Structures are given as C-alpha cells and as structure tokens.
Amino acid sequence: MKVHGIMLIEVMIVVAIVAFLAVIAVPNYLKFVARAKRAEAQLNLVALYAAQKVYWSEHGTYTNVLHGANSIDWEPEGKNQYTYGFAGSDGVNYIHGALPADLSALSQARADNQGFVAVAIADIDGDGKSDVVIITDKKVITITQDDLA
C-alpha cells in the first residue's frame, strides 16, 4: 500500500506564489482605499458648499463657523476621516477627523462676503504628508497637496 502526500517543497512553492501575489495586490488595494477616502472628502466638501450657500442666502455673507452662533451648523455624516473647515477652534471652525492632519493647511481657508474656501485635510496613506482638498464658493474642487502622488 502506497501513501501519497504533499511534499514540503510543494507547500513552500505554493506559499511563495501566494506571497508574490500579495506583494503585487496589497499596494494596489491600499491606493484604492486611499482614493475612496478622498472621494469621501470631496462629497463632504460639496455638502459644506451647500450649507454655505444656504447661509449666504439668509445672511448675505459666508461664515467660517461650522457650529455655534452665526454658524452653518454643518457636520460631516458618519465617522469622518478628514478634518474639515477653517482655521480657528476645533469643533467651532473645523471638525477634526479620525486620520492625522497637518492643521497648518487650514490657513488656506477663508470665508467673508466675497466668497469662501473650505479645506479637507488628512494623511490618508500614513506617510506623514497630508492630502489637502479645497472647495471654493464657485464649487471648484482642487487638490492642493496630493498625498497619493
């Protein structure tokens, strides 16, 4: 009676093939996840834009206050990854997200009777460099610092 089994070299070859495929697939998957996070930021910026337009129609000016008196009373839906808003106080002028962010990029944001620029910031791939996406009162979305490049 002859017993057939798997040899150690065969198992090692299969493990090597799986490891090679993982080396190819994981970076592509991580870039896909980062692009999905950026899409979330763009959608939330469009919602912030809409809230600013409503505030403009009622007050004739834009505001840099997200919560509190004279605010647009806006907050991103769900568990936000990006930090959104304007320079100032956390929870009042900007909403802090789950991902780390270089808050100095909030200095690009402004709001007055001439227009507004709102900012979304996050280090979406964990490399220490923040992704910075802005939206203007003309509904123009621009990536001013690309964390995926």
Backbone bond lengths (Angstrom), bond angles and torsions (degrees), N, CA, C in turn:
res aa  C-N    CA-C-N  psi(-1)  N-CA   C-N-CA  omega(-1)  CA-C   N-CA-C  phi
1 M - - - 1.437 - - 1.514 109.16 -
2 K 1.329 114.84 125.42 1.456 120.81 -176.98 1.532 108.72 -105.95
3 V 1.342 116.63 128.87 1.465 121.85 -179.95 1.523 108.37 -101.30
4 H 1.348 115.95 129.41 1.459 121.01 178.47 1.517 108.82 -102.56
5 G 1.291 117.44 140.61 1.457 121.58 179.22 1.522 109.82 -148.40
6 I 1.309 114.68 -179.63 1.464 120.34 179.42 1.516 107.79 -94.85
7 M 1.294 114.67 131.36 1.466 119.11 178.75 1.526 110.00 -82.59
8 L 1.307 116.23 153.99 1.450 122.30 -178.86 1.523 111.44 -58.94
9 I 1.304 117.97 -38.10 1.468 120.86 -179.37 1.526 110.76 -64.93
10 E 1.324 117.90 -35.47 1.461 120.81 177.75 1.522 111.02 -65.23
11 V 1.339 116.45 -42.87 1.468 121.26 178.06 1.525 109.85 -62.86
12 M 1.305 117.61 -42.02 1.471 121.44 -179.98 1.527 111.13 -64.24
13 I 1.317 117.37 -37.44 1.463 120.76 178.46 1.527 110.38 -66.22
14 V 1.327 117.60 -42.87 1.466 121.11 178.81 1.528 109.94 -63.15
15 V 1.325 117.49 -43.57 1.471 121.14 178.71 1.527 110.10 -62.10
16 A 1.312 118.56 -40.63 1.461 122.08 179.09 1.526 110.99 -64.62
17 I 1.312 117.41 -40.11 1.466 120.75 178.57 1.522 110.41 -65.22
18 V 1.341 117.99 -44.74 1.464 121.72 178.86 1.530 110.27 -62.52
19 A 1.329 117.11 -41.66 1.465 120.65 178.57 1.525 111.06 -63.42
20 F 1.318 117.62 -41.18 1.465 121.58 178.15 1.525 110.87 -62.44
21 L 1.328 117.16 -44.00 1.462 120.82 178.39 1.532 111.13 -64.10
22 A 1.331 117.26 -37.34 1.465 120.56 178.05 1.519 111.09 -66.31
23 V 1.321 117.29 -38.14 1.466 120.72 178.08 1.522 110.78 -61.70
24 I 1.294 117.12 -34.51 1.466 121.44 178.57 1.533 111.03 -77.80
25 A 1.325 117.86 -41.90 1.463 121.64 -171.41 1.525 114.47 -80.22
26 V 1.318 119.14 -38.65 1.468 121.30 -173.11 1.526 112.90 -61.45
27 P 1.326 121.80 -45.98 1.469 119.21 178.67 1.533 112.81 -61.56
28 N 1.311 117.39 -37.97 1.469 120.14 177.54 1.523 110.74 -65.60
29 Y 1.313 117.05 -39.54 1.461 120.99 177.63 1.532 110.48 -63.66
30 L 1.326 117.70 -43.56 1.465 121.14 -179.29 1.529 111.22 -64.02
31 K 1.337 117.54 -38.20 1.469 119.78 175.94 1.522 111.24 -66.36
32 F 1.309 117.27 -37.48 1.463 121.18 177.08 1.524 110.88 -62.34
33 V 1.326 117.19 -43.78 1.469 121.65 178.77 1.530 110.21 -63.76
34 A 1.325 117.37 -41.59 1.471 120.79 179.51 1.527 110.75 -64.06
35 R 1.324 117.81 -41.09 1.469 120.66 177.44 1.529 111.11 -64.61
36 A 1.325 117.65 -35.40 1.465 121.02 177.17 1.531 110.36 -65.84
37 K 1.327 117.09 -38.19 1.466 120.07 177.06 1.526 110.57 -64.91
38 R 1.319 116.98 -39.46 1.465 119.87 177.76 1.528 110.48 -65.72
39 A 1.316 117.86 -37.27 1.463 120.44 177.01 1.525 110.21 -61.82
40 E 1.339 117.06 -38.21 1.468 120.37 175.15 1.524 110.65 -59.74
41 A 1.319 116.34 -42.66 1.469 120.44 179.94 1.524 110.83 -62.64
42 Q 1.307 116.91 -43.35 1.461 119.80 -179.41 1.532 111.41 -64.46
43 L 1.319 117.53 -40.32 1.463 120.53 177.89 1.528 111.29 -64.74
44 N 1.335 116.71 -42.50 1.465 119.65 179.12 1.524 111.60 -67.60
45 L 1.327 117.71 -34.17 1.464 119.66 176.66 1.529 111.20 -66.31
46 V 1.315 117.33 -36.03 1.464 120.31 176.45 1.534 109.87 -65.24
47 A 1.334 117.47 -37.79 1.468 120.57 176.56 1.528 110.41 -66.39
48 L 1.334 117.25 -39.37 1.466 120.83 176.66 1.527 110.08 -64.40
49 Y 1.320 117.08 -39.41 1.460 122.46 175.97 1.530 110.49 -57.74
50 A 1.327 116.51 -46.28 1.467 120.67 -179.80 1.523 110.81 -62.53
51 A 1.331 117.58 -41.56 1.463 121.05 178.54 1.531 110.79 -64.31
52 Q 1.326 117.46 -38.30 1.474 120.73 177.45 1.534 110.36 -65.37
53 K 1.312 117.53 -39.58 1.462 120.56 179.66 1.530 111.04 -65.28
54 V 1.325 117.52 -38.36 1.459 120.52 176.06 1.524 109.98 -63.90
55 Y 1.348 116.44 -43.84 1.467 120.32 179.09 1.536 110.12 -61.73
56 W 1.341 116.77 -41.57 1.474 121.29 178.60 1.527 111.31 -60.27
57 S 1.331 115.75 -42.75 1.471 118.77 -178.12 1.531 111.99 -65.47
58 E 1.320 116.76 -26.67 1.460 120.65 -179.95 1.525 114.04 -90.56
59 H 1.353 117.86 -30.32 1.461 121.34 -171.78 1.537 114.77 -120.84
60 G 1.312 118.46 -11.62 1.463 120.91 179.60 1.511 114.20 74.04
61 T 1.324 117.42 15.50 1.461 122.68 176.78 1.524 108.19 -154.35
62 Y 1.322 116.37 165.97 1.457 121.17 174.61 1.525 108.02 -100.27
63 T 1.326 116.70 161.87 1.460 120.73 -179.28 1.519 110.30 -130.26
64 N 1.330 115.12 152.41 1.461 120.08 175.39 1.525 111.36 -100.64
65 V 1.334 116.97 13.14 1.462 122.37 -179.15 1.534 108.80 -102.40
66 L 1.331 115.82 120.12 1.458 120.35 -179.89 1.526 112.05 -89.36
67 H 1.346 117.42 -32.81 1.466 122.71 179.96 1.515 109.75 -135.25
68 G 1.318 116.54 143.25 1.457 121.56 177.24 1.519 111.53 110.25
69 A 1.345 114.86 -161.73 1.466 120.62 179.98 1.520 110.59 -65.57
70 N 1.319 116.95 141.45 1.466 123.69 -179.88 1.524 112.05 54.21
71 S 1.315 116.14 42.05 1.466 120.20 -178.23 1.520 110.59 -110.85
72 I 1.320 115.15 168.81 1.464 120.33 173.77 1.523 110.56 -87.06
73 D 1.340 116.68 -5.63 1.464 123.24 178.92 1.530 110.09 50.65
74 W 1.337 115.10 55.87 1.459 121.29 -177.04 1.522 110.03 -115.87
75 E 1.311 114.59 145.23 1.459 122.11 175.90 1.519 107.60 -152.74
76 P 1.330 118.46 138.65 1.469 119.16 178.88 1.521 111.05 -66.03
77 E 1.319 115.81 149.57 1.458 120.82 178.28 1.522 110.31 -74.70
78 G 1.318 115.94 146.15 1.459 121.53 174.58 1.517 113.09 70.59
79 K 1.323 114.85 -159.37 1.463 121.64 179.50 1.529 107.79 -90.22
80 N 1.315 116.19 99.76 1.462 119.84 -175.14 1.523 111.18 -73.93
81 Q 1.318 115.13 141.25 1.463 122.57 177.98 1.525 110.81 -89.08
82 Y 1.325 116.53 -38.90 1.455 122.98 -176.64 1.527 110.59 -87.77
83 T 1.324 116.27 159.61 1.456 123.34 168.29 1.520 106.34 -94.65
84 Y 1.337 117.50 128.61 1.456 122.97 -174.42 1.519 111.09 -118.21
85 G 1.332 116.94 143.88 1.451 119.67 167.91 1.503 116.05 132.55
86 F 1.347 113.84 -138.78 1.461 123.69 -171.12 1.525 108.76 -132.50
87 A 1.329 116.89 165.07 1.460 120.95 176.34 1.519 109.30 -63.70
88 G 1.312 116.71 145.47 1.461 120.97 179.90 1.509 111.30 144.06
89 S 1.324 115.99 -135.68 1.462 122.04 -174.52 1.526 111.90 -99.91
90 D 1.318 115.21 141.34 1.460 121.40 176.28 1.530 109.16 -63.57
91 G 1.317 116.47 131.87 1.451 121.83 -179.56 1.520 113.82 87.22
92 V 1.333 117.38 -17.16 1.462 121.27 178.22 1.525 109.72 -109.00
93 N 1.337 115.97 -57.86 1.462 121.04 -178.55 1.522 113.17 -96.92
94 Y 1.309 117.32 -22.62 1.461 120.18 176.58 1.522 109.89 -145.40
95 I 1.330 114.91 154.15 1.460 123.06 178.18 1.519 106.99 -108.27
96 H 1.315 116.48 119.59 1.462 121.25 -176.36 1.519 109.91 -79.09
97 G 1.329 116.06 132.43 1.459 122.16 -179.66 1.510 112.74 -93.29
98 A 1.326 115.82 178.10 1.457 122.64 -177.32 1.529 112.69 -74.00
99 L 1.326 117.55 -29.10 1.464 120.59 -177.88 1.522 110.56 -87.89
100 P 1.340 117.44 151.18 1.472 119.17 176.02 1.529 110.48 -62.83
101 A 1.334 115.73 150.11 1.464 120.38 -177.99 1.520 109.87 -149.63
102 D 1.327 116.15 144.07 1.460 122.32 173.64 1.521 107.50 -83.91
103 L 1.326 116.40 100.55 1.465 121.18 -173.15 1.525 113.12 -68.82
104 S 1.323 118.82 -10.17 1.468 120.16 176.65 1.526 110.98 -63.48
105 A 1.334 117.52 -22.43 1.466 120.85 178.21 1.526 111.83 -68.43
106 L 1.335 117.63 -16.79 1.464 120.10 176.40 1.525 111.76 -64.45
107 S 1.325 117.28 -17.65 1.467 120.43 178.97 1.531 111.81 -65.52
108 Q 1.341 117.79 -16.28 1.470 121.45 176.54 1.524 111.54 -73.23
109 A 1.343 116.85 -18.89 1.459 121.66 -174.50 1.524 110.79 -84.51
110 R 1.336 114.66 150.30 1.465 120.45 176.54 1.518 108.00 -158.91
111 A 1.332 115.33 160.59 1.461 121.10 175.22 1.520 107.97 -154.13
112 D 1.340 116.43 126.88 1.462 121.52 178.05 1.529 108.15 -155.59
113 N 1.306 117.58 -165.91 1.466 119.00 -178.60 1.527 112.83 -76.93
114 Q 1.315 117.74 -7.75 1.465 121.92 178.46 1.528 112.97 -90.63
115 G 1.343 116.86 -26.55 1.454 120.63 -177.34 1.514 111.16 162.42
116 F 1.312 115.62 -171.85 1.460 119.23 177.04 1.518 110.28 -148.52
117 V 1.323 114.56 157.51 1.457 124.22 170.98 1.522 105.44 -134.45
118 A 1.323 117.19 118.40 1.461 122.24 177.39 1.525 108.95 -107.98
119 V 1.338 116.18 150.00 1.456 121.76 -172.42 1.524 110.76 -122.69
120 A 1.340 115.59 144.99 1.464 123.62 169.24 1.527 106.93 -123.20
121 I 1.340 116.78 129.51 1.470 121.32 -175.13 1.521 109.72 -133.30
122 A 1.332 117.19 137.10 1.467 121.99 172.72 1.520 109.70 -168.12
123 D 1.319 115.55 147.73 1.460 121.93 171.51 1.522 106.12 -89.95
124 I 1.326 116.82 89.06 1.463 120.99 -169.77 1.522 114.41 -78.47
125 D 1.329 118.22 -17.00 1.461 118.34 178.59 1.524 113.13 -117.31
126 G 1.323 117.89 7.23 1.457 121.64 173.18 1.518 115.64 73.33
127 D 1.340 117.63 22.25 1.465 119.96 -178.33 1.526 113.40 -96.92
128 G 1.328 117.91 3.50 1.460 121.35 179.78 1.519 113.92 90.60
129 K 1.316 117.77 -8.44 1.458 122.73 178.12 1.524 108.51 -103.95
130 S 1.325 117.10 130.14 1.464 120.60 -177.10 1.521 112.21 -85.00
131 D 1.306 114.94 146.77 1.455 123.20 170.56 1.524 105.87 -89.92
132 V 1.333 118.13 126.99 1.464 122.08 -177.50 1.522 108.54 -122.88
133 V 1.338 115.04 119.33 1.460 122.09 -179.71 1.527 106.95 -122.41
134 I 1.338 116.62 133.31 1.466 119.83 -179.90 1.527 110.01 -121.96
135 I 1.334 115.18 157.35 1.455 122.00 171.47 1.521 107.48 -132.74
136 T 1.327 116.04 141.72 1.459 120.81 -179.06 1.525 110.27 -107.20
137 D 1.322 115.74 173.63 1.461 120.99 177.53 1.528 111.80 -66.59
138 K 1.317 118.13 -10.75 1.477 122.63 175.45 1.528 111.41 -93.35
139 K 1.342 116.50 6.19 1.462 124.08 -179.29 1.524 112.65 64.99
140 V 1.330 115.28 34.24 1.459 121.40 176.17 1.525 107.85 -97.75
141 I 1.335 115.90 120.44 1.456 121.54 178.63 1.526 108.18 -100.11
142 T 1.350 115.50 128.96 1.455 121.69 -177.82 1.522 109.51 -133.21
143 I 1.325 116.53 138.56 1.454 121.89 173.10 1.526 106.36 -92.83
144 T 1.334 117.00 105.77 1.472 119.85 -176.54 1.526 111.97 -87.21
145 Q 1.335 117.49 -22.17 1.456 121.15 173.90 1.525 106.86 -141.92
146 D 1.317 116.46 115.57 1.459 122.68 -172.86 1.519 110.29 -94.68
147 D 1.325 116.75 109.15 1.469 121.88 179.40 1.522 111.33 -76.70
148 L 1.312 118.02 -13.69 1.455 120.77 -178.65 1.520 113.37 -94.65
149 A 1.321 117.05 -6.06 1.472 119.86 -177.89 1.513 111.84 -75.43
